[in-house]
Amino acid sequence: MLGPQTVKNILWLIPCLPLTGAVVNGLLRRRLPARLIHIIGCVTVFLAFLVSVSGFISLLRIEEPHNRLLIQSLYQWLLTVWDQGRFSLTVAFRFDPLSATLCLVVTGVGFLIHLYSVGYMAGDESQGRYFAYLNLFTFSMLLLILADNLLLMFVGWEGVGLCSYLLIGFWFSDLEKAQAGMKAFIVNRVGDFGFFVGLMLLFWSLFEGSNGGVSGLGFTELRQAVPLLASASPVLGVGVVTWIALLFFVGATGKSAQIPLYVWLPDAMAGPTPVSAFIHAATMVTAGVYMIVRLNFLYLAAPAALTVVAVVGAVTAFYAATIAITQNDIKRVLAYSTISQLGYMFLAVGVAAFSTGIFHLVTHAFFKALLFLGAGSVIHAVHSNDMQEMGGLKKYLPYTYLTFMTAYLAISGIPPFSGFMSKDEILWATFNSHLSVPGLGKALWALGLLGAGLTAFYMTRLVALTFMGTFRGGADEEKHLHESPLVMTIPLIILALLAAVGGAIGLPAVTHLPNLLHDFLSPVLSGHGSSGHEVHAYGLEVLLMLVSTGVALSGIGLGYYFYLKRPELPDQARARFAAVYRLLLNKYYVDEIYSALFLRPVLKLVALSGLFDLQVIDGAVNLSSKITAKFSFLVGWEDLTIVDGAVNGVAAMVQRWGDWIRHLQTGRIHQYLYSVVLGLFGLCVFMLLF
Amino acid sequence: MVPEHILSWMIFFPLIGAGLILLVPKRYPTLMKVIALLATVPPLWWAASLYVGFDRWGNGFQYMEKVPWIEAFNIHYSLGIDGISIPMILLTALLAFICVIASWNINEHVRGYFALFLLLDTSMVGVFSALDFFLFYVFWELMLLPMYFLIGIWGGPRKEYAAIKFFLFTLVGSVLMLVVMLVFYFGSVEPATGLHSFDLTILADQSVHQAFLQSHTIRWLCYLGLFIGFAIKIPLVPFHTWLPDAHVEAPTAISVILAGILLKMGTYGILRISYPLLPDMAREFALFAAILGLISIIYGALCAMAQQDMKKLIAYSSISHMGFVMLGMSVFSNTTAINGAVLQMFNHGTVTAMLFLLVGVIYDRAHHRDIDGFGGLAKTMPVYAGYTGLAFFAALGLPGLSSFISEALVLVGSFQQYKIITITATTGIILTAGYFLWTMQRVFLGPLNQKYAELPDISLREAFTLTPLALIVILLGFYPMPVLNLIGTTLKHTVAMVVG
């Protein structure tokens, strides 16, 4: 096994292996046979996974948990020096328990998705481009995770935005898909704006707080310097540290699809289905959660900001779940469920249960990747996203069905599946949280619980419409229904195992067994990274577990009743609550509202600016040239009628001047060129004489 | 092989080429092109050796040459480079070489075109290495002549209008500069000799300024004159309307030079002349300049989004990107911003050169540049779409590509001094992403416009002009230190000098 020193020196391989794959496949995509493209695409990610695993093991072999940190400094990236200070950043990778966990998820789940893609994309004419993008995506995400300073993290941060743009719009001939990609990038940019302003404010606040002592944005340095922010004078009545934390959170709402910037994610399913799995599970959307956990020391210094994070998370968790109930596109349901699940993660970090947030991130990566890949397998068979055209698929797609059911139980929160473990830990931490507003913790807990019930309900609906009952597509379609090839079902099976037992890394306190993930992450987390473990109220914990299991079961039961037992009920409910149904079906009209509120005014401003430039500024230029020409003509004519000798002289000069300008207007420019040269010459002569 | 008077060689070698081209009989146009190409190769080599030999830690000018020129006025032929000029010289040498290749399809008046082009090359290198105000002015004016004809003869349908507009605008700037130059000449006395001087290194010494030049009003007016003169060149809003017209009408390679090099002369002039000569005024004007920079960033981006013509779009994007340079140059509390600004001058040179070359590629094939007139081109021209994608993402400041570094440095640096301005400027990155991606979508994505189903992809020659730029854009995104090392020391002293 590799020693820590060796691992430190090969950290760069983790992001750079997929990058190599991206470059090779990108440049040679026309020349390489499909088989080789697949091998390059998958193997590079798998090797990155192996390096991550050996790094993880060597971290574990370091006895003292607080020494579990490996940093590889590669080279000086940016450096500017002035008398009072400097701004200096290095390209360095940071491998600690937090980034190790994320690396394992991204490369591990990422590899399975790459493998699955081999089957899913078979026959597509642009496979080289596909695998190049997918590898680039992996690279960007790993860069984001491993970056040792905020600006390098921002490179990965925007890099995943780029890759999502490229992959969502992968089938670019379809204008709608291309537009979805553009929407993703621009909405993300709005968030990135917040991130970047936060970064600037953070740097200069620390710089001034330390009188130029702080010179970079490295995480070690930031962690030490953040206490300096406490003494900074508030801006607009809000503490600087709160501002910074909130600005970074704006970035997180963009990348991790929270209210108000979640709107790009549902459209992002325009990309190939494995890409959706990649975006929703392993990469991209988890970035915001990761960033907040990475900056946990900053957020702990800004309790007000944390409260905002918790509230936004809980509200998003509930809100997105309500929309998911009415959608008929299988991927769209899953997309809203991702937004909702991410809401839970933010709820967790918002109540300062950082390791719990990461726990849910991990289990969610397992079951959501599985759900999307399962949905992909279904779509592969049915050739449609519309659940109205599915039904009864369990007998045609047995492996897909079985694995999908595992993920279904996990996301619905049925013990002992992984989703139950992490979600329950979040609810427990929320229940015990001490937010700045009294009683808020309990309210958020209730909201989260309600959301969990809705989750169980809409997932039951999805399973019922897809796998249960009878096939509703045409008879022709039915003949072609088939299970996916092994290269697609094997990743499903592996993910199903993980989704089933993955919860073991974070056992609840009541079991009296160690919470492995929490213990592993604790050196990265400042102060009390609570996961509810401090509260030794086992009776209450068990009671709440029973409550949340009960809620999940009721959600499932209700779904079963509505969609299998009494299938006519949904139609009646729809008729009865038509207004509510329309509101949900149209996603609360948020896209339309944003368009009216932001997009259209900006486009108006754009048109106005274009017009203003043409008519007013350029108009003024042209007008002044016309006036000059007219004026010189006028002066020339007037000159003839004036007899006065003295005036005559002046007028003659003006006339000459005027004629001269008029010549410019007629386009004989060389005359003027000569006059410049002559003028200069004359000037020289004039000066010579003195 | 580094000749002794390397800067002089770099300036006048292209002129020798121009002379040779004039001697070639009309029936050998290819020979003229080859001569033009060969005339730009040694300067490229010398530029590389300058890059290697330049002392990164030295303060002051290097590779200096100084001989008396017009002794009666104490005018010297004085050259030298520092950290501000060297990236511009490198950029000029590179773009001149690339533009000759990009001009290979010029078939009218070949002799005139390439002779004027090489004359332009001479004047550009001259501007960036002159240390005598008079010499600077001569090169500055000399640049106008070939530019005027290159637009006016080889340009598009409204070439005369564009050429005259370009000429008049620039001339206003020149006249202002001329006046200020004379004020400085007569307003200062070299202590050693008792003579008036045009020498920029002497004029920068505030103790040579006579009482007349010490009056606040005169200094204020001088600064304003220079500022307007240079602002026209950059161009800052509202002095910018010559640029879109000039770009639309200019042939591809001339657009590249115009956006890649000529615009930088505005900001270069401020750094080379305004700041050293009038550091106190530089401080006084800083806020005003930063606001003009901000307006250019936002207004340029908004106007860019409104355009239908690809060249106009890029012209307005140049205005927006040069706004970042102005903003960064107006910060004196740290050097991060000004480093970003000078780096941005270089990066914008490479990125915008790519953009104009790319528009040239499609214009040569489709004979129009209407953004809405295409659609789905990524299907027929995947390599071209790839290059364009890279250039667009570089232009919109994608991290990992060169422009991001310079814009980030400008923004981070400016934030210390101008909070509100910088935050507003940062919204520019959203608008920029908006118009580039929207253009990308309208031209390359969506269903293929059948009219262009048969367009050939990028040719070897075109790829050859684009690839070096693409590599620089990627390299400087991940590793910008090669340029930052060149400019850092000089800029540290520039800022210290302005702060006083």
HADDOCK unambig.tbl for C-alpha pairs under 7 A between the chains (distance, minus, plus):
assign (segid A and resid 77 and name CA) (segid B and resid 479 and name CA) 5.90 0.50 0.50
assign (segid A and resid 77 and name CA) (segid B and resid 480 and name CA) 6.76 0.50 0.50
assign (segid A and resid 77 and name CA) (segid B and resid 481 and name CA) 6.47 0.50 0.50
assign (segid A and resid 78 and name CA) (segid B and resid 480 and name CA) 6.87 0.50 0.50
assign (segid A and resid 78 and name CA) (segid B and resid 481 and name CA) 6.31 0.50 0.50
assign (segid A and resid 80 and name CA) (segid B and resid 335 and name CA) 6.23 0.50 0.50
assign (segid A and resid 80 and name CA) (segid B and resid 336 and name CA) 5.41 0.50 0.50
assign (segid A and resid 80 and name CA) (segid B and resid 488 and name CA) 6.53 0.50 0.50
assign (segid A and resid 81 and name CA) (segid B and resid 335 and name CA) 6.40 0.50 0.50
assign (segid A and resid 81 and name CA) (segid B and resid 492 and name CA) 6.85 0.50 0.50
assign (segid A and resid 82 and name CA) (segid B and resid 334 and name CA) 6.01 0.50 0.50
assign (segid A and resid 82 and name CA) (segid B and resid 335 and name CA) 5.71 0.50 0.50
assign (segid A and resid 82 and name CA) (segid B and resid 492 and name CA) 5.71 0.50 0.50
assign (segid A and resid 87 and name CA) (segid B and resid 336 and name CA) 6.87 0.50 0.50
assign (segid A and resid 155 and name CA) (segid B and resid 399 and name CA) 4.77 0.50 0.50
assign (segid A and resid 155 and name CA) (segid B and resid 400 and name CA) 6.11 0.50 0.50
assign (segid A and resid 158 and name CA) (segid B and resid 398 and name CA) 6.98 0.50 0.50
assign (segid A and resid 158 and name CA) (segid B and resid 399 and name CA) 6.54 0.50 0.50
assign (segid A and resid 172 and name CA) (segid B and resid 445 and name CA) 5.29 0.50 0.50
assign (segid A and resid 172 and name CA) (segid B and resid 446 and name CA) 5.69 0.50 0.50
assign (segid A and resid 173 and name CA) (segid B and resid 376 and name CA) 6.23 0.50 0.50
assign (segid A and resid 173 and name CA) (segid B and resid 445 and name CA) 5.72 0.50 0.50
assign (segid A and resid 173 and name CA) (segid B and resid 446 and name CA) 4.13 0.50 0.50
assign (segid A and resid 173 and name CA) (segid B and resid 447 and name CA) 4.69 0.50 0.50
assign (segid A and resid 173 and name CA) (segid B and resid 448 and name CA) 6.98 0.50 0.50
assign (segid A and resid 174 and name CA) (segid B and resid 446 and name CA) 5.10 0.50 0.50
assign (segid A and resid 174 and name CA) (segid B and resid 447 and name CA) 6.24 0.50 0.50
assign (segid A and resid 175 and name CA) (segid B and resid 445 and name CA) 6.66 0.50 0.50
assign (segid A and resid 175 and name CA) (segid B and resid 446 and name CA) 4.05 0.50 0.50
assign (segid A and resid 175 and name CA) (segid B and resid 447 and name CA) 6.69 0.50 0.50
assign (segid A and resid 178 and name CA) (segid B and resid 441 and name CA) 6.87 0.50 0.50
assign (segid A and resid 178 and name CA) (segid B and resid 445 and name CA) 6.51 0.50 0.50
assign (segid A and resid 178 and name CA) (segid B and resid 446 and name CA) 6.73 0.50 0.50
assign (segid A and resid 182 and name CA) (segid B and resid 437 and name CA) 6.54 0.50 0.50
assign (segid A and resid 186 and name CA) (segid B and resid 430 and name CA) 6.76 0.50 0.50
assign (segid A and resid 186 and name CA) (segid B and resid 433 and name CA) 6.68 0.50 0.50
assign (segid A and resid 186 and name CA) (segid B and resid 434 and name CA) 6.57 0.50 0.50
assign (segid A and resid 189 and name CA) (segid B and resid 430 and name CA) 5.83 0.50 0.50
assign (segid A and resid 190 and name CA) (segid B and resid 430 and name CA) 6.34 0.50 0.50
assign (segid A and resid 193 and name CA) (segid B and resid 426 and name CA) 6.65 0.50 0.50
assign (segid A and resid 193 and name CA) (segid B and resid 427 and name CA) 6.70 0.50 0.50
assign (segid A and resid 197 and name CA) (segid B and resid 423 and name CA) 6.66 0.50 0.50
assign (segid A and resid 200 and name CA) (segid B and resid 412 and name CA) 5.50 0.50 0.50
assign (segid A and resid 200 and name CA) (segid B and resid 415 and name CA) 6.68 0.50 0.50
assign (segid A and resid 204 and name CA) (segid B and resid 416 and name CA) 6.29 0.50 0.50
assign (segid A and resid 606 and name CA) (segid B and resid 302 and name CA) 4.92 0.50 0.50
assign (segid A and resid 606 and name CA) (segid B and resid 303 and name CA) 6.16 0.50 0.50
assign (segid A and resid 606 and name CA) (segid B and resid 305 and name CA) 6.29 0.50 0.50
assign (segid A and resid 606 and name CA) (segid B and resid 306 and name CA) 5.54 0.50 0.50
assign (segid A and resid 607 and name CA) (segid B and resid 306 and name CA) 5.58 0.50 0.50
assign (segid A and resid 609 and name CA) (segid B and resid 302 and name CA) 6.23 0.50 0.50
assign (segid A and resid 609 and name CA) (segid B and resid 303 and name CA) 5.51 0.50 0.50
assign (segid A and resid 610 and name CA) (segid B and resid 303 and name CA) 4.82 0.50 0.50
assign (segid A and resid 610 and name CA) (segid B and resid 306 and name CA) 5.38 0.50 0.50
assign (segid A and resid 618 and name CA) (segid B and resid 241 and name CA) 5.80 0.50 0.50
assign (segid A and resid 667 and name CA) (segid B and resid 164 and name CA) 6.94 0.50 0.50
assign (segid A and resid 688 and name CA) (segid B and resid 72 and name CA) 6.97 0.50 0.50
